[in-house]
Amino acid sequence: MLIRARTGRQRLGTLAFVVGVLAFAGCRFTTDAPRPHVLGIVSGDAQTTAAGTPLPAPLVVIVIDQYGLVMANISVAWAITSGGGSLTAALTTTDANGVASVAYTAGPNPGTATITATVSSIGTLTFTETIT
């Protein structure tokens, strides 16, 4: 039985091959186009304002695709489901950071206001605000 010692160049070539195979195995090849996957609240939930006045901060959501990347140009529909008041827009579009926002002005009566943000392919989030 003859045993040959490997040279430094052979070891380096073998190491490069193994690293290449491991890197390739960790890759995911897909033909799936990015699509909205997650709708999340960034800020604006659980605020308090006096009747007839705007909330201190806008209602802000983010849209993320199935690969974990933010999505621009996604339509977000906004609606007041209780408490009255007004929104600056019924429909907004996410920006380059995947973010969309709207301002809310409370209705004339104290209580709770709920505002929803909906992306048709994902679902709906609810913001709950207190009107004093």
N, C-alpha and C positions, 0 to 999 in steps of 0.2 A: 504494500500500500504506500503510495507516494502522496505526501501532503505538501501543498505549495503554500507558502506564506503570501498573503495579499500585499500588494504594494500600497502606498499611501494614495496613489491615483485611483486604484481600483476601489478602495474603501470609500473615497470621496464620490466616485461615480455611483456606487451602490447606495450611499446615503442620499444623494440627489434623487435617485430613482424612487426610493422609499418615501421621501418627503413629497415628491410629485404625486405619487399614488395616494397618499393620505390627503393631500390638498384637494385632489380631484374627487375623492370619495366624500369630502365634506361639502362639495358644491351641490347646489340644487338647480337642475335645469328645468325650466318650466316655460310653457308658452301662454300661461295665464296672464291676461292683461290685468294691471292693477285695478281694483274695484273697492268702493267704500266697504269697510269692514267694522270699524269701531266709531261710534259717536260718543264723545265725552264732554262733560262740563269742565271748562277751564276756570271760569269765575262767574260771579253774579248771583249765585244761589244764596238763599237765606238772608236777604237784606231787609232792612226796615226803612220805611219812609212815611211821611205824613200823607194823608188823603189829598189827592189832587196834585202831588208833586212828583218829580222824577226820582227814580232810584239813584243812589250815589254813584253806582258803577253800572256799566252795560252788562247784559247777559251774553256770555261768550262760550262758544262750543268749538270743538276741534274734530276733524274727520281724518281717520287713519286707514290706510289700505291693509290688505291681508299680509303684506310684507313688513308692516310696522312703519311705513313712510307716510308723511302727511300728504293730503290730497287737495290740490287747488281746483277751483272752478266747480265745486259741488254745491248744488242748491240746498238751502236749509229753509224750511217753511216754519214760520213762527205763528203762534196763536195764543190768545188769552182764553183760558178755559174756565176761569172763575175770578171774581173780584173786580171785573170791569177795568177801565183804564184804556191806555193806548200804547201802541208800539210804533217805532219810527219806520218800520217796514214789515210787511207780511212775508217777504221772501228776500233772503240775502244769499250771497255766494262766498264760499271759502276763498281766502287769499292764498298767496304763495306759501304761507306757513300752515295751511290747512285750517285756518281760523275764520269763523263768522261770528258777527255780533249784532245786537240790536239794543236800543234803549227803550225802557219802559217807564211810562208815567202812570202812577196809581190812579184808580178810580176815586169817586167822591166819598165812598163809605169805608170806615175802618173794618178790618178783618184780614182775611188771607186772600192773596191773589196767586193763581197758578198760571204759568206761561209754559207752553210746550215748544220744543224745537224738534223738527222731524226731518229725517233724510229717508226718502221712500224706500231705498234698498236696505236700510239698516234698522230703523225703528225710531222711537220717540223718547226724548228726555223731558223731565218736568222740573221747572224752577218753582220754588215755593217762597213767596215774599210776604212780609208782614206790613199791613197798612195801619197806621195809628191815627 
